[in-house]
Amino acid sequence: MRLDIEFSGGAELLFNKQKEYQIDIPSTVIRLGDLLVWLEKNLLQERPELFLQGKSVRPGILVLVNDVDYSLLGENEYILKEMDKILFISSLHGG
């Protein structure tokens, strides 16, 4: 299944400073929570503690699925669909 993944607000720094990815995920990745595990193993380059907390995104990272807050879609239980656009925006900035 093909997905568009985008990182913004500094989250891209954890993913090789690349803001956009078009990825093909294996059929075992069904839910958004599965995608988080896949991202950690395959794309996350550094400091996983700044992106993940347990099996979910760290507080302060907004997740939009097709421009809708993932909390309205069931969060990690959201069933991924072909060509979903998943956007991760970090709202945590150093000062």
VMD Tcl script that draws the C-alpha trace (Angstrom):
set ca {
  {0.00 0.00 0.00}
  {1.32 3.42 -0.92}
  {1.17 6.34 1.54}
  {2.30 9.95 1.47}
  {4.13 10.84 4.68}
  {5.12 14.38 5.60}
  {7.06 15.77 8.56}
  {6.98 19.44 9.58}
  {7.70 21.83 12.43}
  {11.07 20.26 13.12}
  {9.94 16.61 13.04}
  {11.72 16.28 9.69}
  {15.06 16.69 11.51}
  {14.54 13.22 12.99}
  {13.93 11.75 9.54}
  {17.15 12.68 7.73}
  {15.92 16.28 7.27}
  {13.53 15.06 4.59}
  {10.04 16.52 4.76}
  {8.18 14.27 2.34}
  {8.20 10.57 1.63}
  {6.07 8.44 -0.64}
  {6.34 4.97 0.82}
  {5.14 1.48 0.03}
  {4.36 -0.34 3.25}
  {4.02 -4.10 3.67}
  {0.60 -5.68 4.01}
  {1.28 -6.33 7.70}
  {1.05 -2.57 8.36}
  {-2.70 -2.08 8.74}
  {-3.25 0.55 11.43}
  {-1.64 3.89 12.16}
  {-0.01 2.32 15.22}
  {1.62 -0.27 12.93}
  {2.87 2.57 10.74}
  {4.55 4.24 13.74}
  {6.50 1.03 14.43}
  {7.41 0.77 10.73}
  {8.57 4.41 10.64}
  {10.74 3.87 13.71}
  {12.42 0.82 12.16}
  {12.75 2.11 8.60}
  {12.91 5.91 8.44}
  {13.62 7.40 11.87}
  {17.28 8.40 11.88}
  {17.86 9.79 15.36}
  {16.42 10.46 18.81}
  {13.33 8.25 18.73}
  {12.34 9.60 22.15}
  {11.52 12.93 20.48}
  {9.04 11.25 18.14}
  {7.61 8.30 20.05}
  {6.50 7.72 23.60}
  {5.71 4.07 24.11}
  {3.67 2.94 21.10}
  {2.28 6.35 20.21}
  {3.58 9.71 19.08}
  {5.01 11.90 21.77}
  {2.73 14.60 23.18}
  {3.33 17.77 21.20}
  {3.34 16.04 17.83}
  {0.18 16.65 15.87}
  {-0.91 13.91 13.50}
  {-3.22 14.64 10.58}
  {-4.63 11.96 8.30}
  {-5.91 13.50 5.08}
  {-6.05 16.87 6.90}
  {-8.12 15.47 9.82}
  {-6.77 15.23 13.38}
  {-6.09 11.56 14.02}
  {-7.74 11.76 17.45}
  {-11.05 12.08 15.59}
  {-10.26 8.94 13.58}
  {-9.38 6.56 16.40}
  {-5.72 7.53 16.80}
  {-3.46 4.44 16.51}
  {-6.43 2.22 15.61}
  {-7.13 4.13 12.37}
  {-7.12 1.68 9.44}
  {-4.77 2.95 6.74}
  {-6.01 3.30 3.18}
  {-4.19 3.49 -0.15}
  {-2.75 6.98 -0.78}
  {-3.57 8.32 2.69}
  {-1.61 11.46 3.47}
  {-0.17 11.33 6.99}
  {1.30 14.57 8.34}
  {3.34 14.76 11.55}
  {3.84 18.30 12.90}
  {6.05 18.96 15.89}
  {4.73 21.76 18.06}
  {7.72 21.49 20.42}
  {10.47 23.98 19.73}
  {13.55 24.87 21.71}
  {13.92 28.38 22.88}
}
mol new
graphics top color blue
foreach p $ca { graphics top sphere $p radius 0.5 }
foreach p [lrange $ca 0 end-1] q [lrange $ca 1 end] { graphics top cylinder $p $q radius 0.2 }
display resetview
